Amino acid sequence: MPAYRSFDAAVFEALFATAPDAMVAVDRNGVIVLANPQAERLFGYPPGALAGRAVEALLPAAVRQAHVGHRTHYMANPR
């Protein structure tokens, strides 16, 4: 693996972890794969506890089902 690839990954991880805003990344199924410390604090989760949860768990119950539909539509035609 070229050295720049590991550098790029390290830079990404550092920027993601230290960004001032909460950030959450999800896969195509809406499962959280990355959450930075700011997101964990904002939503009241301990470090590492958001990964593996459905992103809809972070939303008010009244809008969760609608969000599943919006997310599914977006993933089918992202733009």
C-alpha positions as a Markdown table, in Angstrom:
| # | Residue | x | y | z |
|---|---|---|---|---|
| 1 | Met | 0.0 | 0.0 | 0.0 |
| 2 | Pro | 1.4 | 3.4 | -0.9 |
| 3 | Ala | 2.4 | 5.6 | 2.0 |
| 4 | Tyr | 0.0 | 8.3 | 1.0 |
| 5 | Arg | -3.0 | 6.0 | 1.6 |
| 6 | Ser | -2.2 | 5.5 | 5.2 |
| 7 | Phe | -1.5 | 9.2 | 5.6 |
| 8 | Asp | -4.9 | 10.0 | 4.0 |
| 9 | Ala | -6.6 | 7.6 | 6.4 |
| 10 | Ala | -4.9 | 9.2 | 9.3 |
| 11 | Val | -5.7 | 12.7 | 8.2 |
| 12 | Phe | -9.4 | 11.7 | 7.7 |
| 13 | Glu | -9.6 | 10.1 | 11.1 |
| 14 | Ala | -8.0 | 13.1 | 12.8 |
| 15 | Leu | -10.3 | 15.6 | 11.0 |
| 16 | Phe | -13.4 | 13.5 | 11.7 |
| 17 | Ala | -12.6 | 13.1 | 15.4 |
| 18 | Thr | -11.7 | 16.7 | 16.0 |
| 19 | Ala | -14.3 | 18.5 | 13.8 |
| 20 | Pro | -16.3 | 21.0 | 15.9 |
| 21 | Asp | -19.6 | 19.7 | 14.5 |
| 22 | Ala | -21.4 | 16.4 | 15.2 |
| 23 | Met | -21.0 | 14.0 | 12.3 |
| 24 | Val | -22.5 | 10.6 | 11.6 |
| 25 | Ala | -21.9 | 8.4 | 8.6 |
| 26 | Val | -24.3 | 5.6 | 7.7 |
| 27 | Asp | -24.2 | 2.7 | 5.2 |
| 28 | Arg | -26.9 | 2.0 | 2.5 |
| 29 | Asn | -29.1 | 0.4 | 5.1 |
| 30 | Gly | -29.0 | 3.3 | 7.5 |
| 31 | Val | -26.7 | 1.7 | 10.0 |
| 32 | Ile | -24.2 | 4.0 | 11.6 |
| 33 | Val | -20.7 | 3.1 | 10.7 |
| 34 | Leu | -18.9 | 6.2 | 12.1 |
| 35 | Ala | -19.8 | 8.8 | 14.6 |
| 36 | Asn | -17.4 | 11.4 | 16.0 |
| 37 | Pro | -17.1 | 12.3 | 19.7 |
| 38 | Gln | -19.2 | 15.4 | 19.2 |
| 39 | Ala | -22.1 | 13.3 | 17.9 |
| 40 | Glu | -21.8 | 10.9 | 20.8 |
| 41 | Arg | -21.9 | 13.8 | 23.3 |
| 42 | Leu | -24.8 | 15.5 | 21.5 |
| 43 | Phe | -27.0 | 12.4 | 21.5 |
| 44 | Gly | -25.8 | 11.2 | 25.0 |
| 45 | Tyr | -24.0 | 8.0 | 24.0 |
| 46 | Pro | -20.7 | 6.7 | 25.4 |
| 47 | Pro | -17.8 | 6.4 | 23.0 |
| 48 | Gly | -18.3 | 3.8 | 20.3 |
| 49 | Ala | -22.0 | 3.1 | 21.2 |
| 50 | Leu | -23.5 | 4.7 | 18.1 |
| 51 | Ala | -21.8 | 2.4 | 15.6 |
| 52 | Gly | -24.1 | -0.4 | 14.6 |
| 53 | Arg | -27.3 | 1.4 | 15.5 |
| 54 | Ala | -29.9 | 2.5 | 13.0 |
| 55 | Val | -29.6 | 6.2 | 12.3 |
| 56 | Glu | -33.4 | 6.5 | 12.9 |
| 57 | Ala | -32.7 | 5.8 | 16.6 |
| 58 | Leu | -31.4 | 9.4 | 16.7 |
| 59 | Leu | -34.6 | 10.9 | 15.5 |
| 60 | Pro | -37.9 | 11.6 | 17.3 |
| 61 | Ala | -40.2 | 8.6 | 17.2 |
| 62 | Ala | -42.8 | 10.6 | 15.2 |
| 63 | Val | -40.5 | 10.9 | 12.2 |
| 64 | Arg | -38.6 | 7.7 | 12.2 |
| 65 | Gln | -40.7 | 5.8 | 9.7 |
| 66 | Ala | -40.9 | 8.7 | 7.3 |
| 67 | His | -37.1 | 9.0 | 7.5 |
| 68 | Val | -36.7 | 5.3 | 6.5 |
| 69 | Gly | -38.7 | 6.1 | 3.3 |
| 70 | His | -36.6 | 9.3 | 2.6 |
| 71 | Arg | -33.4 | 7.4 | 3.1 |
| 72 | Thr | -34.4 | 4.5 | 1.0 |
| 73 | His | -35.4 | 6.8 | -1.8 |
| 74 | Tyr | -32.2 | 8.7 | -1.6 |
| 75 | Met | -30.0 | 5.6 | -1.6 |
| 76 | Ala | -31.8 | 4.4 | -4.7 |
| 77 | Asn | -31.1 | 7.6 | -6.5 |
| 78 | Pro | -28.5 | 9.7 | -4.7 |
| 79 | Arg | -28.1 | 13.3 | -5.9 |
